[in-house]
């Protein structure tokens, strides 16, 4: 019941006299069953009252819930609510969407029609997924992140790659990256370039179009040295503990410092990957591609060299 979850009698009267009156008790219990804390549940119901007040004043009834939500959102875009004044706001719209979700679960409102997925709308994205998985070795999480960006690209500049221009591509990247910080902005660039490489490889766009997308400069780590001096590296290696983990730590540091392996290369290395007789390692690097690498020693007994054999 509403009385058990909402402390304000004035707000209870507002909700019971508005368009949501017939289902407000069930909605309050539904929120409680879903694990809403008392303070959050109370705030949600107060916010909902701002929307139902607006619905009643605008002439919307219990049969116009979805239309009333759209109309209220449009009214707020044109004229945002003044702070500290009663009326709907952003939280009211969130509470209203939650209320409509409750009504759909109860069968009061018809379920929303499922929107077509990006792959259904643009089949080329499905081909890109297969290409990125097979030829680039990308993980599904990376492909999913790229797909969301590329869906916006196709919606913004069209789905005819032969009509793409450097100006249009740069404009999309700059506009899409504007809402993010530098790390996420770089993801927009990488996703767009990967898609353009796919289009180039399949003969869908002009060759070399991926070079039209410049990268974003990042200066946060400009003061960090690009490499450590040899004596500093030796100090790090010598700092390994003498307990049971010491040999392991020293082996990891030697692989990083002497052979120049990536962190992922070392993490995935197994004893079976070491060819002791021929001095080679089997490395599974970027793109989950396995390659062989040769290791040899020079005149110094403490220095080894490393060469990838693709």
SULUR-V947047 format. One record per residue. N is the residue number from 0. RES is the residue in three letters. PHI is phi in whole degrees, 0 to 359 (none if undefined). Layout:
BEGIN
N & RES & PHI
N & RES & PHI
END
This chain:
BEGIN
0 & UNK & none
1 & UNK & 297
2 & UNK & 298
3 & UNK & 280
4 & UNK & 239
5 & UNK & 237
6 & UNK & 278
7 & UNK & 277
8 & UNK & 293
9 & UNK & 295
10 & UNK & 293
11 & UNK & 298
12 & UNK & 295
13 & UNK & 298
14 & UNK & 289
15 & UNK & 286
16 & UNK & 259
17 & UNK & 257
18 & UNK & 297
19 & UNK & 270
20 & UNK & 301
21 & UNK & 292
22 & UNK & 231
23 & UNK & 291
24 & UNK & 294
25 & UNK & 295
26 & UNK & 294
27 & UNK & 297
28 & UNK & 293
29 & UNK & 297
30 & UNK & 296
31 & UNK & 296
32 & UNK & 294
33 & UNK & 277
34 & UNK & 91
35 & UNK & 294
36 & UNK & 291
37 & UNK & 305
38 & UNK & 294
39 & UNK & 293
40 & UNK & 297
41 & UNK & 297
42 & UNK & 295
43 & UNK & 297
44 & UNK & 292
45 & UNK & 298
46 & UNK & 295
47 & UNK & 298
48 & UNK & 297
49 & UNK & 298
50 & UNK & 287
51 & UNK & 294
52 & UNK & 300
53 & UNK & 295
54 & UNK & 303
55 & UNK & 293
56 & UNK & 291
57 & UNK & 271
58 & UNK & 89
59 & UNK & 268
60 & UNK & 247
61 & UNK & 293
62 & UNK & 269
63 & UNK & 238
64 & UNK & 299
65 & UNK & 296
66 & UNK & 295
67 & UNK & 294
68 & UNK & 295
69 & UNK & 296
70 & UNK & 293
71 & UNK & 293
72 & UNK & 298
73 & UNK & 294
74 & UNK & 295
75 & UNK & 290
76 & UNK & 294
77 & UNK & 283
78 & UNK & 216
79 & UNK & 300
80 & UNK & 290
81 & UNK & 284
82 & UNK & 300
83 & UNK & 67
84 & UNK & 244
85 & UNK & 292
86 & UNK & 149
87 & UNK & 289
88 & UNK & 216
89 & UNK & 299
90 & UNK & 292
91 & UNK & 295
92 & UNK & 294
93 & UNK & 296
94 & UNK & 294
95 & UNK & 294
96 & UNK & 296
97 & UNK & 294
98 & UNK & 295
99 & UNK & 293
100 & UNK & 296
101 & UNK & 299
102 & UNK & 297
103 & UNK & 290
104 & UNK & 294
105 & UNK & 277
106 & UNK & 83
107 & UNK & 288
108 & UNK & 249
109 & UNK & 292
110 & UNK & 295
111 & UNK & 290
112 & UNK & 292
113 & UNK & 294
114 & UNK & 288
115 & UNK & 297
116 & UNK & 289
117 & UNK & 304
118 & UNK & 292
119 & UNK & 292
120 & UNK & 284
121 & UNK & 233
122 & UNK & 303
123 & UNK & 298
124 & UNK & 291
125 & UNK & 295
126 & UNK & 294
127 & UNK & 297
128 & UNK & 300
129 & UNK & 296
130 & UNK & 293
131 & UNK & 294
132 & UNK & 288
133 & UNK & 278
134 & UNK & 262
135 & UNK & 249
136 & UNK & 67
137 & UNK & 284
138 & UNK & 285
139 & UNK & 298
140 & UNK & 296
141 & UNK & 293
142 & UNK & 296
143 & UNK & 298
144 & UNK & 296
145 & UNK & 296
146 & UNK & 298
147 & UNK & 298
148 & UNK & 290
149 & UNK & 290
150 & UNK & 299
151 & UNK & 291
152 & UNK & 298
153 & UNK & 294
154 & UNK & 291
155 & UNK & 276
156 & UNK & 241
157 & UNK & 98
158 & UNK & 250
159 & UNK & 253
160 & UNK & 299
161 & UNK & 290
162 & UNK & 266
163 & UNK & 291
164 & UNK & 237
165 & UNK & 300
166 & UNK & 296
167 & UNK & 293
168 & UNK & 294
169 & UNK & 295
170 & UNK & 298
171 & UNK & 295
172 & UNK & 299
173 & UNK & 295
174 & UNK & 290
175 & UNK & 290
176 & UNK & 277
177 & UNK & 297
178 & UNK & 276
179 & UNK & 239
180 & UNK & 278
181 & UNK & 297
182 & UNK & 296
183 & UNK & 289
184 & UNK & 299
185 & UNK & 295
186 & UNK & 297
187 & UNK & 299
188 & UNK & 296
189 & UNK & 297
190 & UNK & 296
191 & UNK & 294
192 & UNK & 297
193 & UNK & 299
194 & UNK & 295
195 & UNK & 292
196 & UNK & 295
197 & UNK & 297
198 & UNK & 297
199 & UNK & 295
200 & UNK & 295
201 & UNK & 260
202 & UNK & 70
203 & UNK & 263
204 & UNK & 222
205 & UNK & 295
206 & UNK & 295
207 & UNK & 78
208 & UNK & 294
209 & UNK & 295
210 & UNK & 285
211 & UNK & 282
212 & UNK & 258
213 & UNK & 284
214 & UNK & 275
215 & UNK & 267
216 & UNK & 288
217 & UNK & 224
218 & UNK & 248
219 & UNK & 298
220 & UNK & 253
221 & UNK & 294
222 & UNK & 273
223 & UNK & 280
224 & UNK & 297
225 & UNK & 283
226 & UNK & 205
227 & UNK & 262
228 & UNK & 293
229 & UNK & 302
230 & UNK & 292
231 & UNK & 290
232 & UNK & 298
233 & UNK & 296
234 & UNK & 293
235 & UNK & 295
236 & UNK & 296
237 & UNK & 290
238 & UNK & 278
239 & UNK & 298
240 & UNK & 291
241 & UNK & 259
242 & UNK & 278
243 & UNK & 295
244 & UNK & 273
245 & UNK & 301
246 & UNK & 301
247 & UNK & 296
248 & UNK & 299
249 & UNK & 294
250 & UNK & 297
251 & UNK & 298
252 & UNK & 296
253 & UNK & 294
254 & UNK & 296
255 & UNK & 289
256 & UNK & 278
257 & UNK & 276
258 & UNK & 256
259 & UNK & 69
260 & UNK & 290
261 & UNK & 283
262 & UNK & 300
263 & UNK & 294
264 & UNK & 299
265 & UNK & 291
266 & UNK & 298
267 & UNK & 268
268 & UNK & 284
269 & UNK & 237
270 & UNK & 299
271 & UNK & 292
272 & UNK & 278
273 & UNK & 261
274 & UNK & 264
275 & UNK & 296
276 & UNK & 293
277 & UNK & 259
278 & UNK & 66
279 & UNK & 229
280 & UNK & 239
281 & UNK & 261
282 & UNK & 249
283 & UNK & 252
284 & UNK & 262
285 & UNK & 298
286 & UNK & 71
287 & UNK & 55
288 & UNK & 264
289 & UNK & 270
290 & UNK & 221
291 & UNK & 260
292 & UNK & 224
293 & UNK & 263
294 & UNK & 234
295 & UNK & 216
296 & UNK & 255
297 & UNK & 261
298 & UNK & 295
299 & UNK & 278
300 & UNK & 289
301 & UNK & 251
302 & UNK & 230
303 & UNK & 240
304 & UNK & 237
305 & UNK & 222
306 & UNK & 217
307 & UNK & 281
308 & UNK & 245
309 & UNK & 291
END
